[in-house]
Each structure stands twice: as structure tokens, then as C-alpha cells.
Amino acid sequence: MDSFQGLLSGFQVALSFEGIMFVLIGVVVGTLIGMMPGLGPISAIAIMIPLTYGMNPAPALVMMAGVYYGAVFGGSTSSILLNAPGISGTVASSFDGYPMAQKGQAGKALAIAAISSFIGGTVSVLLLMLLAPALSSVAISFGPPAYFALMLMGLTAISSLSEGSTTKALISAVTGFMVVTIGIDPQTGTQRFTFGNVNLLDGFDFLIIALGLFAIAEVCMLVLNRKNRSLSDSQKLGSLKLSKADFKEMSGPVSRQSFVGFILGVLPGAGATIASFISYIFEKKLSKNPEEFGKGSIKGLAAPESSNNAATSGAFVPLLSLGIPGSGTTAVMLGAFLVLGVQPGPLLMADRPEIFWGIIASMYIGNVFLLVLNLPLIPYLAKILSIPRPLLISLVITFSLVGVYSISFNVFDLYMLLVFGIIGFLMRIYSFPAPPFILAFILGGMMEQSFRQSMTISNGNFNIFVCSPLPLTLLIIAFLSFSVPGILNWRRNRKNAKV
């Protein structure tokens, strides 16, 4: 009953004229930022912090929360239409969204993304309202050993991201591991693989990798195949209507991955990017037709879209309940809380219920705004595909360069964008899949840090990974995930050989 009363007080904040106005401003700004490759909610929230000086904390924080989940909602647009992820959390959406657009189903892909995002966001807000206090203790229980086991479990699914040869997928993943080690060792301060170049001390930002391997590589492929490829299909919007069969195909992935995304979002450090990859892999393993993934599968688009939006709400659990940021964006949000004189944590619900429940209530309204705003815009957004190819290539390159430069204002990053673009182009030419590279880059740093922290805690004793039930369970799942598909393939090949 307390939660219900608190939510009613939150709706009083969110449904006031001031609350509705700031929710609308937040989701519109977030959607526009999410559509632009390279720009993300972190920069937008950081820019808005000085603008909120002197404001009432409740509507100011509601607006910044709207920017966060609005950016994730809108980030799928450039991923689907241009294969240029707007933010890191929508990289997995391009795996099947962009092939759908190439087949003349851009309208359908955008509609699936909007509806899946709305459902994922709404389910996660309900879970946030009901489970925030209980899940905060779960987040604390994930120590370094459990995080290492969780990251390892994610990496065992690399073979699921391969487009043919498992060997090539593993080579791609190892390369991603090598790239993530470049920079200063966070534990010892030692320089690794920088070759004396000060520009490499901080390593590579994720968006440099993602835009290089996907957007710039796609531009190279467009140029290479300019005489051989017809744009007649890719220029078509296609129908926006989803059939009963489409909804039926979406229902399973959306319902499952909304929960998975929320739970992964609760874990500090996981976030929407990891949630979207894990959900994509999960659905591919469950699918009876996994070969359809990567070629325009509805499930392959619905799963990451529902998961990444659910993860954004999940990230607010440790922030509001414990005062612990669960992602880079919520770390900036924590700064916004402190600047506005609000201390998030266990006492926030009791001391400032209008803020705690106001943010949660605003998410209900914000998700409705996002769906209502985005669905009518689909025909206009899809017109991007009808832009002449030379102009489209120029726009993709320009957005990618501006987005990467805005991260650090360093020209060196632009050179690295082109380098990774060439690497991505060569990977496509020689059929090396890019998703394992991306997944290893995302998980590699967290996996290494968790492993070394575990070794420090245990004084080098590996028993720390098996003496607790949580990491042991995750390691068993990881082992089964890696070994069972290989055993089944071996048995299938042996059976076919006998026949």
C-alpha cells in the first residue's frame, strides 16, 4: 500500500503542468540525440546540469531521466536505417534491423522497434515500482567473482554471434580482447600497448569501435558495390502495419527480454549495451530457426529493443535505492542529484518521496509520449533511405566524424575511426563477423577487472570462484553454454556420417 500511495504522489508531480512539460522536453531531446550517431545521453545530461541551477529538483531530474530513456528509445533509428548505431545500447538492433531496411521493410522495422521499446520500458517501470528495494540487495550481492562468472557466461555465447565459421568468430573475439587492453592498466597504472603514444593512454571509446566497424565499413561496402547493387528495395518504406503473425512472433522475445534487460540493468556496470547483446544471444539460442538471425529476423530486432529500454529503468534501482550509479549515464545523473541538493540512497524514499516516486511515475508518461511521438514520424524518418547514395554516404561519414569528435575533441580519434572502418571493411570482405569483436570489447575490460579484484581479495586463491553458490552457478551455466552445442554438433555429424 505504501508503494501505491507513493506512486500516487509521484503522479501528482509527473502530471502537473510543469512535470508534463519537462517530461516532454526530456524525451524529445533524448530521442533526437539518440538518432545522431556518436552523441549520447551522457553528453546531453552533462550539458543540462548547469541549465537546471535554481530549478525545483523534482522536474529537473524528471527531465534528465527523460533524456536518458528517450535517447535509448530513439537510438535504434540510425541503427536500423543507416547501420550507424546512435548510441552503444542500440548496436545489437542493427544486426537484424538494418537487413530489414535493406529488404524494403524499414517501416516495419521501425514500428517493431518502437512497440518493443515501449513494452520493455513499461514492464521495467512496473518492476522498478514493485521491486526496487528488494533488488538493491541483489545488486550488492554481485561481488567481483560473480561479475567475472557473468561476463564469462556472456562470452561463451560468442559462437552464437558467428555467421558461419566458429574459428573466425573466435579470432574476431580475440582481436576485440586485444584492443580493449590498450591504455593504462586501471589497477597498476602501467601503460599497455600504447607504444609511447599519449593518445592511446585512455584506450578507445566504444563508439569509435562501433561506428568504425558498422557505419564506416557499410560506407565502404556501398562504394564497392555501387554498380552491382540495386537500391529499389532499400528505398522502399514498406508497410507500417504489423500482422497478427508479427505480433505473435514478437510476443515471446519482448516478454522474456523485458525481464532479462531489467535484471541486467540493475547490476552496476552492466547497462543497456550488455543487456541488448545478452538478450540477442539468448533469443538466438532459443530460436528454432537461428539461421534467420542477422538476415532480418523480427525476434532478432524485438529482443534487444525491449531489453535495452528495460535496462535503462533497471539502472535506476541502484541509483535511487543505494546511491550507486549502474552505468556511465547514471553516474552523471548522480552528479545531477548532488548538484540539485538531493542525496540518492536508502533514505531518499522516506525523505524525498516526491522525487523518488516522481521519477518512476514520469517514466510511465514518458514511455507513452515516446510511442505517440515516434510512430507517426516513421514515414518521415524512413525517407532517409530515399536520399541519393552519394549524399547518404556523405551524411553517414559526417555524422560519424562529428559524433566521434564530440566525445573527446581529439583529431586522433578521427584517424582511429577510419582505421576501424577499414578493419570492419576487411572483416566483411573475408567473412569475419563483427559482433564477437564488439562483445569481447565490451565484456573484456569488466571481465579482467573483476578477475583481478577477485584474485586480490582471495590472495591468489582460485577457490573464490567456486566457494559461493552464485559465481559457481554462473560458471556451470557458462560451461554448459559452451560445451553442449559442440557436443550436439559432434553427435549430429557422427550420426550423419553413419547414414
N, C-alpha and C positions, 0 to 999 in steps of 0.2 A: 504493500500500500504506500510505503514511503516513496518508492521509486515512481509510482503512478502520480502521487502528489507533486513530486519533484519535477516530473515531466510536464505536468500542467503548468507549473510556474515557469518552466523553460519555454513553453509555447507562448506564454504571456510576453516573454522577451522577444521571441522569434517572430511572433505575429503582430507585434506593434509596427507602426508605420516605419519607424527608424530601423527596426530589426529586418523587416521585409526588404527595405531599400538596400541595406548593407549586404544581406544575403544575395540579392540580385546582382549588386556590383561585384561581389566576390566571385560568383560563379561565371559571370560574363567575362571578367578579366582573366580568370583561371582558364576558361575554355579557349580564349584567344591565344593565351600564352602557350597552352598545351599544343595548339595546332602548329606553332612555329618551331621547326627543328632546332634543337640546341638550347632554347630558352625553357626554363622550368620553374616550378613553384617556389624553389628556394630563393632565386633572384627576386621574384615578384614580392614575396613576403618580406625579404630584407629591405626592398625599396619602400614598402608601405609602412614599415615600422616608424620612420620619422614623421610620416604623414598622420599618424594616429596620436601624436602627442596632445595631451589635453582632452582627448575623447573619453567618453564613457567606456570602460574596459569591455563590457559585455558585447555591444555591437561591433567594436573594433576587432575583437577576437573572432566573432562570428564571421566577419568579412574575410579575415585571413584564413580561417578554416575553409570558407567557400572557395578561395583561390586554390587551396591545396587539392581538394577533391574535384574541383572544376577542371584543373589542369590535367589530372589523370583521365577524366571523362573525355576531354577534347583531344588528348594526345593521340588517340587512335586515328584521327582523321588523316594526318600526314603519313602515318604508318600504312594505312590502307590504300590511299590514293597515290602516294609517291614512293613508298618503301623507304621513307626518311622518318624514323621514329621521332615524334615530337618530344617525348621525354623517355627516360630509361624504362619506365614501367610499361611502356606500350611496344617494346621491341618484339615480344612474342606475338603480338597481334598482327604483325606484318607477315608472319610465316604463312598464314592462310588468307589473311585479309587482302594482301596485295595480289596474290594469284586470282582471287575472286574478281578484283577490279580489272585485271588483265583479260578475264573471260567475259567482260561486259556485265558484271554483277556488282558494280560499285555501289549502287543504291541499296541493294540487298545487304551488302557487307556493312555499310554504314548504319543501316537500320538494326541489324543484328548486334552491332557494337553498342548502339545507343540503348537498346532494350536490355541487353545483358548487363551493361554498366548500371542501369537504373535498378535492376533487380538485385544485383550484387551489392550496390550501395545501400539499398533499403533494408535488405536482410542483415547486413552488418550493423546498421544503426539500431535495429531491434536487439541484436545480440549485445551491442555496446550498452544499451539501456539496462538489459537484464543481467549481464554477466561481468560488467566492468570490475566490480570489487573482487569477485572470485578469481577472475583470470589474471589479475595483477599478481596474485601469489604464484600462479603457474609461470608467469614470465620470470619471476625471481628464481624459481627452481631450476631454470635453464642456465647452469653454470658452463664454464669452458669445455668440460668433457662432453656434455650433451650437445653443445653447439658444434663441436668437431664431428660428432656422430651424425648430426643432422645434415651438415654440409657434405659429409662423405656419402650419405644416403642420396643426396641430390646428384652428386657426381656419378654414382653408379648407373644413373639413367642416361648417360651420355650416348650410349648405343641407340637409345630411342630417338635421339635427335639426328641420327645419321640418315643420309639419303641414299644409302646403298652400302658402301664398304665400311664396315666397323673399324677397320685399320685406319682408314682416312679420318674417321671421326675421332679416334684416339690421338692421331697426330695433330689434328686441329686443336683438341683439348690441351695437349701438352704444350703447344705453342701459346695458348692462352695463359697457361700457368707461368710460362717463361716471361711473358710480357708483364704480368701482374707483380712479379718480383723486382722489377726495375724501380729504382728510387732509394730512399733512405729506409733502412730497417727500422720499423717503429719501436722495436724493443731494445736494440743496442745502439741505434744511431749510426750504424755502418752504412756506407754507400755501396749499393749493389748494382752492377751492370750499368753505371752511369757514364763510364769511360771519360771521366773528368768534365762532362758537360753539365753545367749548373741547371740547365733547363730540364734535365731528367731527374732532378733530386726529388721532386714530388710525384714522380711516376706519370701515368696517363689518366686523364679523366675518362670515365666510362663513355660519355657521349662522343668523344673523339673516336673511340673504337667503333661504337655502334654506327655513327654516321659514315665513317670510312668504309666499313665492311658492307653496309647496306646501301646508303644513298649514293656515295661516290662510285661504288662498284656498279650500281644499277645504271648510273650515267654512262659509265664506260661500256656496259653491255648495250645500251641504247645506241651509242655511237657506232659500236662494232657491227650491230645488226641493222643499221639504218636502211639498208637496201633490201633486207630479207624479210623484215617483219612488217606485217600489216597492222595499222592502228584501228582498223574498223571495229574490232571487238572492244579494245581497251577504251575507245572513246564513247562507248555506249553507257548510259546511266543504268539501264535495266529497270525492272520493276521494283518499287519500294515495298510492295505487299509481300508479306510472309505467309506461306500456306500453312495449313494445319500440320502437314508433314515437317515443315521447317521448325515450327514451334515445338513439335514433339521431339525432334532431334536436338533442339536447344535445351529442353527442359531438364534433362539429366545432368549435363555438364554445368549448367547455370546453378542448379540447386546444390550440387555437390561442391563446386568450386567457390561458391559464395561463403560456405562454412570454412573450407580449407584456406581461402585467402584471408578471412578474418583471423583465424587462429595464427597463421604465419605473420600477419601484420602485428599481432600482439607481441611477438617475440622481438625484443630490442635488437636492431641491426638487420632484421630480415627485410621487411618493407615490400612495396608493390612489385619491384623488379623480380626478386626471388620468388614471390608468390605466383606471379604470372608464368614463370618458367616451370615451376613445380606443377602447377595446375595443367599446363600444356602437356607435360610429360605424363602426368597421371592419366589424363584422358586418352592419350595415345596408347598407353598400356592397356586401358580398359576396353578400347575400341575393338570391335570385331573386324574392322577394316582399317588397320593402322596405315596401310599404304596410301590412303586418301589424304592423310595429314601432310601439309606442305604443298598441296595442289589445289587448295580452295575448299577445305572442309569447314562446314558450319560449326561442328564441335570444336575444331582447332581454333576458331575465332571466338566463339562464345565463352570457352573456358578461361582463357587469360583475361578477357574483358571483364567478366564478372569477378574474377579473383583479384585483379589489381585494384578495382574500386572498393571491394570489400576490405582489402588490406589497408587502405587509407584510413578507414574508420577504426580498424583494429589498432593502428598505430597510436590512436588517441587513448587507448586503455592505459599503457604505462605512463603516458604523459600526464593525464588527468588524475590517475589514481596514485601514482608513485612519484611524479615529477621527473621521470626518466624518459628522455627522448628515444623513440624507437626507430628513427630514421633521420637522415640529414635534414629533411624538411621540418620534422617535429623538433629537431634541435634548434632551428631558427625560430620556430613557434615558441619554444621555451624562453628564448630571449625576448620575444614579444610579450609574453606573460609578465616577465620580470620588469621590463621597461614600463609596463602599464600598472605596476604595483600589485600584481597578482602572483601568489606563490602556489603553483600546482603541487599536488601531493595528497596524502591521506586526509588532510583537513579541508581540502577545497570543497568537497560536497557539503560539509557542515557549515563552513564559514562563508562561502560564496556560492550558494546553490543556484543563483540566477545565472552565473557564468557556466558552472558545470552542466546544468541541465539546458541552459540556453544554447550552448554549442551543439549538444545532442539533438535538441528539437530543431535547430536550424538545418541540420543535415537532412531531416525528412523533407523540409520545404525546399532546400537546395537541390535535392535529387529530382523532385517534381519539376522545378524550374529548368533543370538541365535537360530533362526529357522533352518538355514542351518547347524549349528553345531549339534543340538540336534536330528533332525530327523534321520540322518544316524547312530547315536550312539544307537538308540533304541534297535536293535537286540543284541548289546553287553551289554547294561545296563540290559536288561531283563534276561541275563544269570545268574544274581544273584539268580533267582528263582530255577535254577538247582543245586545250591550248596547243598550238603548233609545237612539234617536237623540239626545234631549236630553242624556242622561248622557254619551254618547260625545263629543258636541260639547264638553261641559264638560271632559271629561278631556283631549281634544286641546289645548284652549286652555290648560288648567292646566299640562300637561307642557311645552308650548311656552314659556309665560311663565317657568316655573321654570328650564327649560334655558337660556334666553337670559339671565336674570338671574344665573345661576350663573357665566356667563362673565366678567363684569366687575363685578357687583353695582352696576350703574348703571341707574336707572329710565329714563334717556333711551333706552337700548337697547330697552326695552319699547315705548316710543312708536314707535321705528323698526320694530319687528316688526309693529306694527299698520299702519304706513304701507306697508310692503312687502306685507303681506297684502292691503290694498286695491288696490295696484298689480297684484298677482297675480290678484285677482278681476276687475279691469277687463281684464287681458290675456286671461283666459278668455272674458269676455263678447264681446270684439271679436276673438277668434281669433288673438291674438299668442302664439306658442309661448314658454314659459318656459325650456326647455333652452338655447337660444342665449344668453339673458341670463346664465344660470349659467356656461356655458362661457367666455364673454367675461370675466366677473368673475374666474374662476379663472386664466385664462391672461393676462389683460391686464396685471396687475401684474408678473408674471415676464417677460413679453414686453418691456414698457417698460424694466425694469431691465437686461435683457440687451442691448437695443439701445443704451442709453446707455453701458453699460460697454464695448461694442464700439467705439462712437464715441470714447470716451476713450482706449482702447488704441491706436486707429489714427489719432488726431488728426483725426477727422472724415472719414477716407477710407472710402468705401463698399466699396472692393475687399476689405476684410477678410471680407466675406460670401461671396466667390467665389474667393479665393485658396487656400482649404483645401478638400480633397475632401469632408469630412464636412458642413460647412454648405452647400456647393454642391449636394451630392446631395439634402439635405433640402429646399432651396429648389426644386429641379427637381421633386421629388415634390409639393411644395405647389402649384406652378404647374399641374402635370398634374391634381392632385386638384380644383383649382378650375375649370380650363378644359374638361377632357374631358367632364364631364357636361353642361355648357352646349352644347358643340358637338354632342354626340349628340342632345340635345333639339331643337336647331335643325334638324339633318338629319331627325329623325323628323317634326317639324312640317311641314317643307318637302315631305317625301315624302307625308304625309297630305293636304297641300293639293293636290298634283298629282292624287291619286286622287279 
